[in-house]
Amino acid sequence: MVRAGGRVGVDDHPTGAGRTSWGVDDEAVAWSEVVALAPDATTPGMRQQFACHWVFARLADPDKPTWDLEPWRPVVSDVEMIAARCDPTTAGSE
């Protein structure tokens, strides 16, 4: 999907199970479903964004309609990722 400014990303629409599953392997299974639908999503930054949404966004905003994953977002520390609400803008940013 192309967003404002011509940037491309994936709008992940979590299912009911994706919003409530907490099994040991559930995140890996859900990520494999994202990759099956969007093979270009296999960048480290997009995987990190997905993991952040899986763990933290589901708690903070359980009804958020989409989890936006964007390849241009940097890989940052977990602390920075959480501070950025799973959407970091630059390395070292909050």
C-alpha beads as a LAMMPS data file, in Angstrom:
LAMMPS data file: protein, C-alpha beads

94 atoms
93 bonds

1 atom types
1 bond types

-500.0 500.0 xlo xhi
-500.0 500.0 ylo yhi
-500.0 500.0 zlo zhi

Masses

1 110.0

Atoms # bond

1 1 1 0.000 0.000 0.000
2 1 1 1.265 3.487 -0.837
3 1 1 0.848 6.073 1.902
4 1 1 1.054 9.849 1.984
5 1 1 4.380 11.029 0.665
6 1 1 4.699 7.985 -1.607
7 1 1 5.935 5.678 1.149
8 1 1 5.019 2.009 0.967
9 1 1 4.055 -0.243 3.850
10 1 1 1.786 -3.055 5.003
11 1 1 -1.519 -2.435 6.763
12 1 1 -1.852 -5.527 8.901
13 1 1 -5.478 -6.114 9.905
14 1 1 -5.279 -8.409 12.947
15 1 1 -7.988 -11.041 13.248
16 1 1 -9.866 -11.726 16.459
17 1 1 -7.370 -14.487 17.206
18 1 1 -4.516 -12.110 16.434
19 1 1 -5.839 -9.737 19.044
20 1 1 -6.315 -12.323 21.791
21 1 1 -3.867 -15.210 21.249
22 1 1 -1.042 -15.433 23.763
23 1 1 0.335 -18.934 23.075
24 1 1 4.074 -19.514 22.909
25 1 1 4.211 -19.836 19.106
26 1 1 1.285 -17.572 18.205
27 1 1 3.380 -14.525 17.297
28 1 1 5.573 -16.579 14.927
29 1 1 2.496 -18.101 13.289
30 1 1 0.890 -14.674 12.871
31 1 1 4.121 -13.243 11.398
32 1 1 4.287 -16.121 8.898
33 1 1 0.754 -15.212 7.802
34 1 1 1.831 -11.584 7.234
35 1 1 4.844 -12.728 5.186
36 1 1 2.685 -15.115 3.144
37 1 1 0.478 -12.181 2.145
38 1 1 3.298 -9.624 1.835
39 1 1 6.644 -11.335 1.096
40 1 1 8.420 -7.952 1.014
41 1 1 7.657 -7.579 4.733
42 1 1 10.672 -9.669 5.716
43 1 1 12.857 -6.708 6.683
44 1 1 14.243 -6.615 10.242
45 1 1 12.504 -3.303 10.936
46 1 1 9.094 -4.564 9.840
47 1 1 9.510 -7.720 11.919
48 1 1 10.429 -5.589 14.913
49 1 1 7.389 -3.328 14.371
50 1 1 5.140 -6.387 14.167
51 1 1 6.589 -7.822 17.385
52 1 1 6.033 -4.492 19.128
53 1 1 2.408 -4.379 17.992
54 1 1 1.931 -8.035 18.959
55 1 1 3.165 -7.526 22.501
56 1 1 2.491 -3.914 23.394
57 1 1 -0.044 -2.369 21.021
58 1 1 -2.518 -5.165 21.743
59 1 1 -2.426 -4.132 25.403
60 1 1 -2.338 -0.354 24.965
61 1 1 -4.792 -0.094 22.057
62 1 1 -6.552 -3.451 21.605
63 1 1 -9.074 -2.090 19.089
64 1 1 -6.568 -0.365 16.780
65 1 1 -7.905 -1.340 13.327
66 1 1 -4.507 -1.844 11.656
67 1 1 -0.908 -2.385 12.640
68 1 1 1.046 -0.368 10.105
69 1 1 4.404 -1.904 9.185
70 1 1 6.746 0.257 7.138
71 1 1 10.077 -0.800 5.626
72 1 1 11.591 2.681 5.907
73 1 1 11.350 2.715 9.698
74 1 1 14.675 2.052 11.448
75 1 1 15.605 -0.850 13.683
76 1 1 15.933 0.597 17.188
77 1 1 16.282 -0.717 20.729
78 1 1 13.208 -2.222 22.374
79 1 1 13.011 0.777 24.711
80 1 1 13.033 3.183 21.745
81 1 1 10.478 1.060 19.876
82 1 1 8.060 1.132 22.796
83 1 1 8.619 4.864 23.376
84 1 1 7.786 5.421 19.680
85 1 1 4.563 3.383 20.077
86 1 1 5.930 0.817 17.580
87 1 1 6.527 3.463 14.889
88 1 1 10.099 4.811 15.235
89 1 1 11.034 7.643 12.913
90 1 1 14.829 7.754 13.214
91 1 1 17.437 5.684 15.013
92 1 1 17.781 6.998 18.540
93 1 1 14.425 8.814 18.485
94 1 1 11.572 8.522 20.925

Bonds

1 1 1 2
2 1 2 3
3 1 3 4
4 1 4 5
5 1 5 6
6 1 6 7
7 1 7 8
8 1 8 9
9 1 9 10
10 1 10 11
11 1 11 12
12 1 12 13
13 1 13 14
14 1 14 15
15 1 15 16
16 1 16 17
17 1 17 18
18 1 18 19
19 1 19 20
20 1 20 21
21 1 21 22
22 1 22 23
23 1 23 24
24 1 24 25
25 1 25 26
26 1 26 27
27 1 27 28
28 1 28 29
29 1 29 30
30 1 30 31
31 1 31 32
32 1 32 33
33 1 33 34
34 1 34 35
35 1 35 36
36 1 36 37
37 1 37 38
38 1 38 39
39 1 39 40
40 1 40 41
41 1 41 42
42 1 42 43
43 1 43 44
44 1 44 45
45 1 45 46
46 1 46 47
47 1 47 48
48 1 48 49
49 1 49 50
50 1 50 51
51 1 51 52
52 1 52 53
53 1 53 54
54 1 54 55
55 1 55 56
56 1 56 57
57 1 57 58
58 1 58 59
59 1 59 60
60 1 60 61
61 1 61 62
62 1 62 63
63 1 63 64
64 1 64 65
65 1 65 66
66 1 66 67
67 1 67 68
68 1 68 69
69 1 69 70
70 1 70 71
71 1 71 72
72 1 72 73
73 1 73 74
74 1 74 75
75 1 75 76
76 1 76 77
77 1 77 78
78 1 78 79
79 1 79 80
80 1 80 81
81 1 81 82
82 1 82 83
83 1 83 84
84 1 84 85
85 1 85 86
86 1 86 87
87 1 87 88
88 1 88 89
89 1 89 90
90 1 90 91
91 1 91 92
92 1 92 93
93 1 93 94
